[in-house]
Amino acid sequence: ENNVDMKCQFGSQQVEAVYYSEDTLKCRLPPQRPGRVNVTVLADNTPLHPPEQSLQFLYTADVSVDKVYPPFGYTSGGYAVFVFGSNFLNTTSLGCKFADMLSRGIYLSNSSIICLAPSPIGRPSFASEYVAVEITVNGYDYSESDVLFRYSEPCDPGFFCPGLGRSLCPNGTYC
């Protein structure tokens, strides 16, 4: 509390710390190559804890989306969309964003995941049939790839549309 110069050290790089309370500091992450670094809190250039009590922070490469499959789906949502790209991680915060609609992700590999397409019906922010699909591995930062997914109406009159299929309604029925 009485220290003038508070800093956070990520690996060998130091950045200014903003004091919020006796147990909370805020530090802007300096750029680093992907990998683990030790995090140390410094007060007047002196570590506040021994090196063996340092926390670790994992820098990761930015995720990106190359394509989605299928590239379209009905506005009813609820079906699987495969997302292909790079630098995906198997984390509990893995997810997709269809425009501003969030969906949990299921990790398949570092270049593919599955997300359930959310339904845009009734959302005022849904103004276009095309939406960008982006990925997060930490629940906060998202890719900026602008790969588009196209929503179409749930199903045309006279048809039954299970999943992404489309079949004529059976004779004597109304769909």
C-alpha positions as CSV (number, residue, x, y, z in Angstrom):
1,E,0.0,0.0,0.0
2,N,2.9,2.4,0.8
3,N,4.9,1.4,-2.3
4,V,5.4,4.0,-5.0
5,D,6.5,1.8,-7.9
6,M,4.4,-1.3,-8.4
7,K,5.1,-3.6,-11.4
8,C,4.4,-7.0,-12.8
9,Q,7.1,-9.0,-14.4
10,F,6.2,-11.5,-17.1
11,G,9.4,-13.5,-17.8
12,S,12.0,-10.8,-18.1
13,Q,9.6,-8.0,-19.1
14,Q,8.3,-5.5,-16.6
15,V,5.1,-3.5,-16.9
16,E,3.4,-0.9,-14.7
17,A,0.8,-2.2,-12.2
18,V,-2.3,-0.4,-11.2
19,Y,-3.2,-0.8,-7.5
20,Y,-6.9,-1.6,-6.8
21,S,-6.8,-3.0,-3.2
22,E,-4.4,-4.8,-0.9
23,D,-5.0,-8.0,-2.8
24,T,-5.6,-6.8,-6.4
25,L,-3.4,-5.3,-9.0
26,K,-4.0,-4.8,-12.7
27,C,-1.2,-5.2,-15.3
28,R,-1.3,-5.0,-19.1
29,L,0.3,-8.1,-20.6
30,P,3.4,-7.3,-22.7
31,P,3.8,-9.1,-26.0
32,Q,5.7,-12.4,-25.8
33,R,6.3,-15.5,-27.9
34,P,4.0,-18.4,-27.1
35,G,5.1,-20.4,-24.0
36,R,5.0,-20.3,-20.2
37,V,6.5,-17.4,-18.3
38,N,6.8,-16.7,-14.6
39,V,4.8,-13.8,-13.2
40,T,6.3,-11.8,-10.3
41,V,4.9,-8.8,-8.5
42,L,7.5,-6.1,-7.7
43,A,7.3,-3.2,-5.2
44,D,9.9,-0.6,-5.6
45,N,11.8,-3.1,-7.8
46,T,11.8,-5.8,-5.1
47,P,9.9,-9.1,-5.6
48,L,7.1,-9.5,-3.1
49,H,7.5,-13.3,-3.0
50,P,10.3,-15.8,-3.4
51,P,10.9,-17.1,-7.0
52,E,9.4,-20.6,-6.2
53,Q,6.1,-18.9,-5.4
54,S,5.8,-17.2,-8.8
55,L,2.7,-17.8,-10.8
56,Q,2.9,-19.0,-14.4
57,F,1.2,-17.5,-17.4
58,L,0.8,-19.3,-20.7
59,Y,1.1,-17.2,-23.8
60,T,-0.6,-18.9,-26.8
61,A,-0.6,-18.2,-30.5
62,D,-3.7,-16.4,-31.8
63,V,-6.5,-18.7,-33.0
64,S,-7.9,-18.3,-36.5
65,V,-10.8,-19.7,-38.4
66,D,-10.3,-20.9,-42.0
67,K,-13.7,-22.4,-42.8
68,V,-16.9,-23.8,-41.3
69,Y,-18.9,-26.9,-42.4
70,P,-21.6,-26.8,-43.3
71,P,-21.3,-23.2,-44.4
72,F,-25.1,-22.6,-43.9
73,G,-27.9,-23.8,-41.7
74,Y,-31.5,-23.1,-40.7
75,T,-32.4,-20.4,-38.3
76,S,-33.8,-23.0,-35.9
77,G,-30.2,-23.7,-34.7
78,G,-29.2,-26.6,-32.5
79,Y,-27.1,-28.6,-35.1
80,A,-23.4,-29.2,-35.2
81,V,-21.0,-26.9,-37.1
82,F,-17.4,-28.0,-37.7
83,V,-15.0,-25.1,-37.4
84,F,-11.5,-25.5,-39.0
85,G,-8.6,-23.3,-38.3
86,S,-5.4,-23.1,-36.3
87,N,-4.0,-22.9,-32.8
88,F,-7.1,-24.3,-31.0
89,L,-6.6,-25.5,-27.4
90,N,-8.5,-28.0,-25.3
91,T,-9.7,-25.6,-22.6
92,T,-12.9,-25.3,-20.5
93,S,-13.4,-21.9,-22.1
94,L,-13.4,-23.1,-25.7
95,G,-16.3,-21.6,-27.6
96,C,-17.7,-20.1,-30.8
97,K,-19.4,-16.8,-31.5
98,F,-21.9,-16.6,-34.3
99,A,-22.2,-12.8,-34.7
100,D,-22.9,-12.0,-31.0
101,M,-24.4,-15.4,-30.1
102,L,-22.2,-17.6,-28.0
103,S,-21.9,-21.4,-28.1
104,R,-19.6,-23.9,-26.3
105,G,-17.0,-25.7,-28.3
106,I,-16.0,-29.3,-28.3
107,Y,-12.3,-29.8,-29.0
108,L,-11.4,-32.3,-31.8
109,S,-7.8,-31.2,-32.6
110,N,-5.6,-28.1,-32.7
111,S,-7.2,-27.4,-36.1
112,S,-10.9,-28.4,-35.6
113,I,-13.7,-28.1,-33.1
114,I,-17.5,-28.6,-33.1
115,C,-20.0,-26.0,-32.0
116,L,-23.8,-26.1,-31.9
117,A,-25.2,-23.3,-34.1
118,P,-27.4,-21.0,-31.9
119,S,-30.7,-19.8,-33.2
120,P,-30.9,-16.2,-34.2
121,I,-34.7,-16.1,-34.1
122,G,-36.0,-13.2,-32.0
123,R,-32.6,-11.5,-31.6
124,P,-32.7,-7.8,-32.5
125,S,-29.0,-7.8,-33.3
126,F,-29.5,-10.4,-36.1
127,A,-29.9,-8.2,-39.1
128,S,-28.3,-10.3,-41.8
129,E,-28.5,-13.9,-43.0
130,Y,-24.7,-13.9,-43.0
131,V,-22.8,-13.9,-39.6
132,A,-19.1,-14.2,-38.8
133,V,-18.0,-17.2,-36.9
134,E,-15.1,-16.7,-34.4
135,I,-13.4,-18.9,-31.8
136,T,-12.2,-18.3,-28.3
137,V,-9.9,-20.5,-26.1
138,N,-10.2,-18.3,-23.0
139,G,-13.8,-17.1,-23.1
140,Y,-12.7,-13.5,-23.5
141,D,-10.5,-13.0,-26.6
142,Y,-11.9,-14.1,-30.0
143,S,-10.4,-14.7,-33.4
144,E,-10.9,-12.0,-36.0
145,S,-11.1,-14.2,-39.1
146,D,-14.5,-13.0,-40.5
147,V,-15.4,-16.5,-41.9
148,L,-19.1,-16.3,-42.8
149,F,-21.9,-18.7,-41.9
150,R,-25.3,-18.3,-43.7
151,Y,-28.6,-18.7,-41.9
152,S,-31.8,-19.5,-43.9
153,E,-35.4,-19.8,-42.9
154,P,-36.2,-22.8,-40.7
155,C,-38.0,-24.8,-43.4
156,D,-40.1,-24.0,-46.5
157,P,-43.9,-24.7,-46.3
158,G,-44.8,-28.2,-47.4
159,F,-41.4,-29.6,-46.3
160,F,-40.1,-31.4,-43.2
161,C,-36.5,-30.4,-42.2
162,P,-34.9,-32.7,-39.7
163,G,-31.3,-31.4,-38.9
164,L,-30.1,-30.0,-42.1
165,G,-32.0,-32.3,-44.4
166,R,-35.2,-31.3,-46.4
167,S,-38.0,-33.8,-47.2
168,L,-41.5,-33.4,-48.7
169,C,-44.2,-33.8,-46.1
170,P,-45.9,-37.2,-46.4
171,N,-49.2,-37.3,-48.2
172,G,-52.2,-36.4,-46.0
173,T,-50.1,-34.3,-43.6
174,Y,-49.4,-30.7,-43.2
175,C,-45.9,-29.4,-42.3
